[in-house]
């Protein structure tokens, strides 16, 4: 059953990050003024809007669904990230969020394109693989998803969510994860070290993941052959 659990984590994250994302499949500005798409996937330059990290991206025109040319895509990247957009047309971009930015930008003719379903899925799967690589590349965490013997599925979910948000693990959280100290992580809020100000819903979801991971560890201590599953229903961790 471990194989199913660990595969389920990947499937859950992909579905959470790609499902119902029509409102953020266009380009937008994040709080730092960087051109972004999806759930925080940065597009560092115009070329990356067409191909990022070896993942080709296909964009379609919102008005008629026609596939956009690479030139159109690059032009949209330039338009979204321009000083005209930042300073004159949508000066509150840093606080309104990606979905609201896109809504305004569509009305102003700044945003005219959106990713195809296939490209959106490819983008997130590639990003998820990168996040997993970051975790498994951390000394002492190479067995993060080992089958069997890896971390409980709930811990995997929480760790990947944290790394997705910040691209790394803070040392105190990293060391506690390596020691499988899920109870301490939850009780002491060590995961909060990743954020300056974590939203209440995300705080509760991640804490619950680590609490569930401890329950799994307790099961395994009593029975090393226990059928370890995600204990509570899926968390809408990325949306809160």
C-alpha positions in Angstrom: 0.0 0.0 0.0 3.0 2.3 0.4 3.3 2.6 -3.4 -0.3 3.8 -3.6 0.2 6.3 -0.8 3.2 7.9 -2.2 1.8 8.0 -5.7 -1.4 9.5 -4.3 0.6 12.4 -2.8 2.0 13.3 -6.2 -1.4 12.9 -7.9 -3.0 15.1 -5.1 -0.5 17.9 -5.4 -0.8 17.9 -9.2 -4.6 18.0 -9.0 -4.5 20.7 -6.4 -2.1 22.9 -8.4 -3.8 22.4 -11.7 -7.4 21.8 -11.1 -9.7 24.8 -11.5 -6.9 27.1 -12.4 -8.5 28.9 -15.3 -8.2 32.2 -13.5 -4.4 31.9 -13.1 -3.4 30.2 -16.4 -2.6 33.6 -17.9 0.5 35.7 -17.1 0.3 38.0 -14.1 2.6 40.0 -11.8 3.5 38.6 -8.4 4.0 40.8 -5.3 7.6 41.5 -6.4 6.6 42.6 -9.9 7.8 39.5 -11.6 5.9 37.9 -14.5 4.4 34.7 -13.3 1.7 32.1 -14.3 -0.2 29.4 -12.5 0.6 28.8 -8.8 3.7 30.9 -8.6 5.6 29.6 -11.6 8.0 32.5 -12.5 8.7 33.3 -16.1 12.1 35.1 -15.8 12.3 36.3 -19.4 10.3 36.4 -22.6 11.9 33.2 -23.8 10.8 31.2 -20.8 7.2 32.0 -21.5 7.6 29.8 -24.5 9.9 27.2 -23.0 10.9 27.0 -19.4 13.4 24.4 -18.1 12.9 22.3 -21.2 9.1 22.3 -20.9 7.5 23.8 -24.0 4.5 26.0 -23.3 1.6 26.4 -25.6 -0.6 29.5 -25.2 -4.0 30.1 -26.8 -5.9 33.4 -27.5 -8.6 33.8 -24.9 -11.1 35.3 -27.4 -11.0 32.5 -29.9 -8.8 29.6 -28.7 -6.3 29.9 -31.5 -2.8 28.9 -30.7 -0.6 31.9 -30.2 2.8 32.3 -32.0 6.0 32.5 -30.0 6.2 36.2 -31.0 2.8 36.9 -29.5 3.7 35.1 -26.3 6.9 37.1 -25.9 5.0 40.3 -26.6 2.5 39.5 -23.9 5.3 38.8 -21.4 6.8 42.2 -22.2 3.4 43.9 -21.9 2.6 42.3 -18.6 5.9 43.1 -17.0 6.2 46.7 -18.4 6.4 49.8 -16.3 3.3 51.0 -18.0 1.4 48.1 -16.5 3.1 48.4 -13.1 3.0 52.1 -12.6 0.0 53.3 -14.6 -2.5 50.6 -15.5 -2.5 48.2 -12.5 -0.4 50.0 -9.8 -1.9 47.8 -7.0 -0.6 44.6 -8.6 1.4 43.7 -5.4 -1.6 43.3 -3.2 -4.5 42.1 -5.4 -3.3 38.6 -6.2 -2.9 36.8 -9.6 -6.5 36.1 -10.3 -7.6 39.7 -9.8 -4.6 41.0 -11.7 -5.6 38.8 -14.7 -9.2 40.0 -14.5 -8.2 43.6 -14.6 -5.5 43.0 -17.3 -8.0 41.3 -19.6 -10.2 44.3 -19.5 -7.3 46.6 -20.3 -6.1 44.4 -23.1 -2.8 43.6 -21.3 -3.6 39.9 -21.0 -4.9 38.1 -24.1 -3.5 34.6 -23.8 -3.8 31.6 -21.5 -2.0 28.3 -21.2 -3.6 25.2 -22.8 -4.6 22.5 -20.4 -1.8 20.3 -21.5 0.8 23.0 -21.0 -0.6 23.9 -17.5 -0.3 20.2 -16.5 3.2 19.9 -17.9 4.3 23.0 -16.1 3.1 21.9 -12.7 4.4 18.3 -13.1 7.9 19.7 -14.0 7.8 22.1 -11.0 6.7 19.3 -8.7 9.6 17.1 -9.9 11.9 20.0 -9.2 10.5 20.4 -5.6 10.9 16.7 -5.0 14.5 16.9 -6.2 15.2 19.8 -3.7 13.9 17.7 -0.8 15.7 14.5 -1.9 18.8 16.4 -2.5 18.9 17.6 1.1 21.5 15.6 3.1 19.7 13.0 5.2 16.5 13.1 3.2 17.3 11.0 0.2 14.9 8.4 1.4 12.1 11.0 1.6 9.8 8.9 -0.7 11.5 5.5 -0.3 9.0 2.6 -0.6 8.7 1.3 2.1 10.5 3.2 4.8 10.0 6.8 3.6 8.2 9.5 5.4 4.5 9.2 6.1 2.4 10.4 3.3 1.0 13.4 5.3 4.6 14.5 6.0 5.4 14.3 2.3 2.5 16.4 1.5 3.3 19.1 4.1 7.0 19.2 3.1 6.3 19.5 -0.6 3.8 22.3 0.1 6.4 24.1 2.2 9.1 23.7 -0.4 6.7 24.7 -3.2 6.1 28.0 -1.4 9.7 28.9 -0.6 11.9 26.6 -2.7 13.8 25.3 0.4 13.6 24.1 3.9 14.7 26.2 6.8 17.4 24.5 8.9 15.3 23.9 12.0 12.5 22.4 10.0 14.9 20.4 7.9 16.6 18.9 10.9 13.3 18.0 12.6 12.0 16.4 9.4 15.2 14.3 9.1 14.6 13.2 12.7 10.9 12.5 11.9 9.8 14.7 14.8 6.4 15.4 13.4 4.8 16.1 16.8 7.4 18.8 17.6 7.1 20.4 14.2 3.3 20.7 14.6 3.3 21.8 18.3 6.1 24.3 17.9 5.0 25.6 14.5 8.5 25.0 12.9 7.0 25.0 9.5 6.1 28.7 10.0 9.8 29.5 9.7 9.2 29.3 6.0 6.8 32.3 6.0 6.9 35.8 7.4 3.2 35.7 7.7 1.3 32.5 7.0 -2.4 32.6 6.3 -4.6 30.9 8.9 -6.1 28.4 6.5 -2.6 27.3 5.3 -1.3 27.2 8.9 -4.1 24.9 10.0 -3.7 22.6 6.9 0.0 22.2 7.3 -0.2 21.7 11.1 -2.8 19.0 10.5 -0.5 17.2 8.0 2.3 17.0 10.6 -0.1 15.9 13.3 -1.3 13.1 11.1 2.2 12.2 10.2 2.9 11.6 13.9 -0.2 9.4 14.2 1.3 7.3 11.3 4.6 7.1 13.1 2.8 5.9 16.2 1.0 3.2 14.1 4.3 2.0 12.7 5.9 1.8 16.1 3.2 -0.6 17.2 3.1 -2.5 13.9 6.0 -2.0 11.4 3.8 -3.6 8.7 0.9 -1.3 9.2 -1.0 -0.2 6.1 0.0 3.5 6.1 -2.4 5.8 4.4 -3.3 9.5 4.5 -5.3 9.7 7.7 -7.7 12.6 7.1 -9.5 13.8 3.9 -7.4 15.8 1.4 -6.5 19.3 2.4 -7.1 22.2 0.1 -3.6 23.3 1.1 -2.7 25.3 -2.0 -5.9 27.3 -2.1 -6.1 28.5 1.4 
